[in-house]
């Protein structure tokens, strides 16, 4: 068992509960009639997440490889089903109700794609030629299109990040990935330009607004740019040591929207300052390093691909979320792993940690004499 990895995850979970308490107790929690309303709910998800993590490492991960087709088509089915029977929240058809819980299938689909793509890449003899990459892009492209239909651009981009990360770790040539990334960025830029000009409605109006806000948040400072502006004010006002837990004005006075979910890193910056933010990012870096170490130690290619997929998923979430709060990345609604409030995201991340532990626990090949 990788106890260092477990310790890092435990620290992140505890840190997340503390900062969530600080972000919600005197504001949105008090509005619910219970200052610890969100903390209690998140604690339940933590317990469930730990159970899922234990379950994910309690069997040989190669069993998942044997049923990779079932995992893949089950993922596709769940994403298609949410478009038919899902619950519409804030203009997005992304949620399904499971008893009293509201879950987001697109989050769990990340693990499904990591597993199925890991097996897909293992079965390919070569990926050093450009045409060898086509099947992998089709493999991930189908669920991406279903998620874009919800619409959920941020989660779809996570799939793209996982794909690029796993291809890179599996040995795809850097120049091929660079050409693909440049082509994707060019196509997105063209689509954004056509949408902003009103020529072709490729992007939804709110997505166009987020791009404009990314370019200049002060162009709509009381509207779409409000979140980013308040986030930068919160982080900048924290200084070196921060204002202290429950002392940040942006979160406590509700100037900063979504400060318990997408913009919770802004609360960290305001209340714990540069040192607290740097400490949190250091823990993330150590976590990613342990994941890469597990990838190197894996006994087979499938295990290495699994570890690469989980690391890519966590890294992409971290970079986009922190960059979003600093105003250097577009607002996409991607949560901060293990910290942001939300059950679907937390359970997905804990399942990913379970996969890493699974690969590490079975890293040694059995030798017969």
C-alpha positions in Angstrom: 0.0 0.0 0.0 1.3 3.5 -0.8 0.8 5.1 2.6 2.3 8.4 1.3 -0.4 8.7 -1.3 -3.0 7.9 1.3 -1.6 10.5 3.7 -1.6 13.2 1.0 -5.3 12.4 0.1 -6.2 12.4 3.8 -4.6 15.8 4.2 -6.5 17.2 1.2 -9.8 15.8 2.4 -9.3 17.3 5.8 -8.2 20.6 4.4 -11.2 20.6 2.1 -13.6 20.2 5.0 -12.0 23.0 7.0 -11.9 25.5 4.1 -15.5 24.5 3.1 -16.6 25.2 6.7 -14.9 28.6 6.5 -16.4 29.3 3.1 -20.0 28.3 4.0 -20.7 28.5 7.7 -21.5 32.2 8.0 -22.9 32.7 4.5 -24.7 30.1 2.4 -24.7 27.6 5.3 -26.4 30.1 7.6 -28.9 30.7 4.8 -29.8 27.0 4.9 -30.6 27.3 8.7 -27.5 25.2 9.6 -24.0 26.7 9.4 -22.5 23.3 8.9 -25.1 22.1 6.3 -22.6 21.8 3.4 -19.8 20.4 5.6 -22.1 17.6 6.9 -23.1 16.7 3.4 -19.6 16.8 2.1 -18.5 14.6 5.1 -21.0 12.0 3.9 -19.5 12.1 0.4 -16.0 11.7 2.0 -17.1 8.5 3.8 -18.7 7.1 0.6 -15.6 8.1 -1.4 -13.4 6.2 1.0 -15.5 3.1 0.6 -15.3 3.5 -3.2 -11.5 3.9 -3.0 -11.2 0.7 -0.9 -13.5 -1.1 -3.3 -11.5 0.0 -6.3 -8.2 -1.4 -5.0 -9.7 -4.7 -3.5 -9.4 -6.7 -6.8 -6.9 -7.1 -9.5 -7.2 -4.1 -11.9 -6.7 -6.4 -14.9 -10.3 -7.6 -14.3 -11.4 -4.1 -15.4 -9.3 -4.6 -18.6 -11.2 -7.8 -19.4 -14.5 -5.9 -19.3 -13.3 -2.7 -20.9 -15.9 -2.9 -23.6 -18.7 -3.2 -21.0 -17.2 -0.2 -19.2 -17.0 1.9 -22.3 -20.5 1.2 -23.6 -21.9 1.6 -20.1 -20.3 5.0 -20.1 -21.8 5.9 -23.4 -25.2 4.7 -22.3 -25.1 6.7 -19.1 -24.2 9.9 -21.0 -26.9 9.3 -23.6 -29.5 8.5 -20.9 -28.9 11.8 -19.0 -29.9 13.7 -22.2 -33.2 11.9 -22.1 -34.1 11.6 -18.5 -31.7 13.9 -16.8 -32.6 16.9 -14.6 -32.1 20.4 -16.1 -30.3 22.7 -13.7 -29.2 26.2 -14.7 -29.7 25.5 -18.4 -27.7 22.2 -18.4 -29.1 18.7 -18.8 -26.3 17.1 -16.6 -27.9 15.6 -13.5 -29.8 12.5 -12.5 -31.5 11.9 -9.2 -30.6 8.8 -7.2 -32.9 8.8 -4.2 -32.1 12.1 -2.4 -28.8 12.5 -4.1 -28.2 14.4 -7.3 -25.3 12.9 -9.3 -23.5 14.0 -12.5 -22.8 11.0 -14.8 -20.3 13.0 -16.8 -18.0 13.0 -13.7 -18.1 9.2 -13.4 -17.6 8.9 -17.2 -14.0 10.2 -16.7 -13.1 7.0 -14.8 -14.8 4.9 -17.5 -12.9 6.5 -20.2 -9.6 6.2 -18.3 -10.2 2.4 -18.0 -11.4 1.8 -21.5 -8.8 4.0 -23.2 -6.0 2.4 -21.1 -7.0 -1.0 -22.5 -7.4 0.5 -26.0 -3.9 1.9 -26.0 -2.4 -1.4 -24.6 -4.0 -3.3 -27.4 -2.4 -1.1 -30.1 1.0 -2.2 -31.3 2.2 1.2 -32.3 1.1 4.8 -31.7 4.2 6.5 -33.2 2.4 7.2 -36.5 -0.2 9.9 -36.9 -2.9 7.6 -38.3 -2.4 5.3 -35.3 -3.9 8.0 -33.1 -7.2 8.2 -35.0 -9.0 5.4 -33.2 -8.1 6.8 -29.8 -9.6 10.2 -30.7 -12.8 8.5 -31.9 -12.8 6.5 -28.7 -12.9 9.7 -26.6 -14.6 11.9 -29.1 -18.0 10.1 -28.8 -18.5 10.7 -25.1 -17.1 14.2 -25.6 -19.8 15.0 -28.1 -22.5 13.6 -25.7 -21.2 15.8 -22.9 -21.0 18.9 -25.2 -24.7 18.2 -25.9 -25.6 18.7 -22.2 -23.9 21.3 -22.6 -20.8 20.9 -20.4 -17.8 22.4 -22.2 -15.5 22.2 -19.1 -16.0 18.5 -18.5 -15.6 17.8 -22.2 -12.2 19.5 -22.1 -11.2 17.3 -19.2 -11.7 14.3 -21.5 -9.4 16.0 -24.1 -6.8 16.6 -21.4 -6.9 13.0 -20.3 -6.6 11.8 -23.9 -3.5 14.0 -24.6 -1.9 13.0 -21.3 -2.4 9.3 -21.8 -1.2 9.4 -25.4 1.9 11.3 -24.4 2.7 8.8 -21.6 2.0 5.9 -23.9 4.7 7.0 -26.3 2.9 9.2 -28.9 5.3 11.6 -30.7 5.3 15.1 -29.3 5.1 16.7 -32.7 1.9 14.8 -33.5 0.3 15.9 -30.3 1.5 19.5 -30.8 -0.1 19.5 -34.3 -3.4 18.1 -32.9 -3.4 20.6 -30.0 -2.7 23.5 -32.4 -5.5 22.3 -34.8 -8.0 21.9 -31.9 -7.1 25.4 -30.6 -7.4 26.8 -34.1 -10.8 25.2 -34.7 -12.1 26.4 -31.3 -10.8 29.9 -32.0 -12.6 29.9 -35.4 -15.8 28.6 -33.8 -15.6 31.3 -31.1 -15.0 34.0 -33.6 -17.9 32.9 -35.8 -20.2 32.7 -32.7 -19.2 36.1 -31.4 -19.9 37.6 -34.8 -23.3 36.0 -34.9 -22.4 34.2 -38.2 -22.7 30.6 -37.0 -24.1 29.6 -33.5 -21.4 27.1 -32.7 -21.0 28.2 -29.1 -23.9 28.9 -26.7 -24.3 32.6 -25.7 -23.1 31.9 -22.1 -19.9 30.2 -23.6 -19.3 33.2 -25.8 -19.7 35.4 -22.7 -17.1 33.4 -20.8 -14.6 33.8 -23.6 -15.1 37.6 -23.7 -14.8 37.7 -19.9 -11.5 35.8 -20.2 -10.2 38.3 -22.6 -11.3 41.3 -20.6 -13.4 40.7 -17.4 -13.9 44.4 -16.9 -15.8 44.6 -20.1 -18.8 43.3 -18.2 -17.8 43.9 -14.6 -21.2 43.6 -13.1 -22.3 40.7 -15.2 -20.3 37.8 -16.6 -17.0 39.3 -15.4 -18.1 39.6 -11.8 -16.9 36.1 -10.7 -13.4 36.5 -12.1 -13.0 40.1 -10.8 -14.1 39.2 -7.3 -11.9 36.1 -7.3 -8.8 38.1 -8.2 -9.7 40.7 -5.5 -10.0 37.9 -3.0 -6.7 36.2 -3.8 -4.9 39.5 -4.1 -6.2 40.8 -0.8 -5.0 37.7 1.1 -1.4 38.9 1.0 1.3 36.6 2.5 -0.4 35.2 5.5 -4.1 35.7 4.7 -6.9 37.3 6.7 -7.6 34.1 8.7 -10.3 31.5 8.5 -13.9 33.0 8.3 -12.4 36.5 8.0 -12.4 36.8 4.3 -14.8 39.6 3.2 -15.3 38.3 -0.4 -16.6 34.9 0.7 -18.2 35.8 4.0 -20.2 38.7 2.6 -21.1 36.7 -0.6 -19.3 39.0 -3.0 -17.7 36.0 -4.6 -20.2 33.6 -6.2 -19.7 29.8 -6.0 -17.1 30.2 -3.3 -17.8 26.8 -1.9 -17.5 25.0 -5.3 -15.7 26.3 -8.4 -14.0 29.3 -6.7 -13.0 27.7 -3.4 -9.3 28.3 -4.2 -10.1 32.0 -4.0 -11.2 31.5 -0.4 -7.9 29.7 0.3 -6.0 32.7 -1.2 -7.9 35.3 0.7 -8.1 33.6 4.1 -4.8 31.7 4.2 -2.7 33.9 1.9 0.1 33.1 -0.4 1.7 30.7 2.1 -1.5 28.7 2.5 -2.1 28.6 -1.3 1.5 27.5 -1.9 1.2 24.8 0.7 -2.0 23.4 -0.9 -0.4 23.4 -4.3 2.7 21.7 -2.9 0.5 18.8 -1.6 -1.1 18.5 -5.1 2.4 18.4 -6.7 3.4 15.6 -4.3 0.2 13.7 -5.1 0.8 14.0 -8.8 4.4 12.9 -8.3 3.3 9.8 -6.4 0.9 9.0 -9.3 3.7 9.3 -11.8 5.9 7.1 -9.6 3.1 4.5 -9.6 2.9 4.7 -13.4 6.7 4.0 -13.7 6.5 1.0 -11.2 3.4 -0.6 -12.9 4.0 -4.2 -13.8 2.3 -3.9 -17.2 1.3 -1.4 -19.8 -2.4 -1.4 -18.8 -1.5 -0.4 -15.2 0.8 2.3 -16.4 -1.9 3.7 -18.7 -4.4 3.7 -15.8 -2.1 5.6 -13.6 -1.3 8.1 -16.5 -5.0 8.7 -17.0 -5.7 9.4 -13.3 -2.7 11.8 -13.1 -3.8 13.6 -16.3 -7.3 14.0 -15.0 -6.2 15.5 -11.7 -3.5 17.7 -13.3 -6.0 19.1 -15.8 -8.5 19.9 -13.1 -5.9 21.6 -10.9 -4.4 23.7 -13.7 -7.8 24.9 -15.1 -9.4 25.5 -11.7 -6.5 27.5 -10.2 -5.9 29.3 -13.5 -9.6 30.2 -13.6 -9.6 31.8 -10.2 -6.5 33.8 -11.1 -8.0 35.0 -14.4 -5.5 33.3 -16.7 -7.9 30.5 -17.8 -11.5 30.8 -19.0 -14.3 30.1 -16.5 -15.4 26.5 -17.2 -16.9 25.3 -13.9 -14.3 22.7 -13.2 -14.0 21.9 -9.5 -10.8 21.8 -7.4 -10.1 18.1 -6.7 -10.9 16.9 -3.1 -11.6 20.5 -2.0 -14.6 21.8 -3.9 -18.1 20.9 -2.6 -19.8 18.3 -4.6 -20.4 14.5 -4.4 -19.9 13.4 -8.0 -16.5 15.1 -8.4 -15.3 13.8 -5.0 -16.4 10.2 -5.7 -14.7 10.3 -9.1 -11.4 11.5 -7.6 -11.5 8.9 -4.9 -12.2 6.2 -7.5 -9.1 7.5 -9.3 -7.0 7.2 -6.2 -8.4 3.7 -5.7 -7.1 2.8 -9.2 -3.6 4.3 -8.4 -3.5 2.2 -5.2 -4.6 -0.9 -7.1 -1.8 -0.6 -9.6 0.8 0.1 -6.9 -0.3 -2.8 -4.7 0.1 -5.2 -7.7 3.3 -3.7 -9.1 5.4 -6.9 -8.6 5.3 -9.7 -11.0 5.1 -13.2 -9.6 8.2 -15.1 -10.5 8.2 -18.9 -10.6 11.4 -21.0 -10.4 
